[in-house]
Amino acid sequence: KEKYNTSFRLASIMVNLLGLDKNKTIVDPFCGSGTFLIEGLTKKYNVVGIDIDPEMVDSANKNVNWAVSSFKLKNNFKIIRGSSANTKFNADACVFEPYMGPFLKKMPNSLKAREIVKELNEIYFDIFSNLNKCLVKNARVVCILPEFKTNDQKIISINQAVFLKNGFRLIDVSMIDKDLNLKNPISYSTPDGSVINRTINILEKIN
């Protein structure tokens, strides 16, 4: 399922943005085939992956075990089949690219885009609610969230209340590197002509 994979280059950037000490634990609540898990292990983190799809859990287990064997990775990993809205875990930080709705071959109209975003708002709200319960105080979350371009030139975005109401806030990215002149969330596009824009959101748990 290639469409479910995050590039290793992007995964490396996102894991680096966690700013976490070695041997801490990171969780990927949409672990898919295990890209973030492998990236975390190569950077000497313990990792926990969660996915509701048994095929993805099987794929992640095979990929991570291959990476551990091939590169002699020493840190611990656990992959859980379950819903990220209620699966319990303990972790110091979180990184993920979530389910972003149905695959779209063309730009939707505004009504369709709003319907998709409404569904995703509900899913993401429940995810952040569970992250608040399971992550340590001041944990950092680096995640990708979608924006939908419509055929009438509008952009329909995820409601920031999905994380704000669950005790997470966007951090001041000048704390990471004041010379980069970045704005959080960080917008980027993919070269595949996707009708979905993507933003990297760097968050911190505040309660």
Secondary structure by P-SEA (a helix, b strand, c coil): cccccccaaaaaaaaaaccccccbbbbbccccccaaaaaaaaacccbbbbbccaaaaaaaaaaaaaaaaaccccbbbbbbbcccccbbbbbccccccccccccccccccaaaaaaaaaaaaaaaaaaaaaaaaccccbbbbbbbbbbbbcccbbbbbccccccccccccccccccccccccccccccccccccccbbbbbbbbbbcc
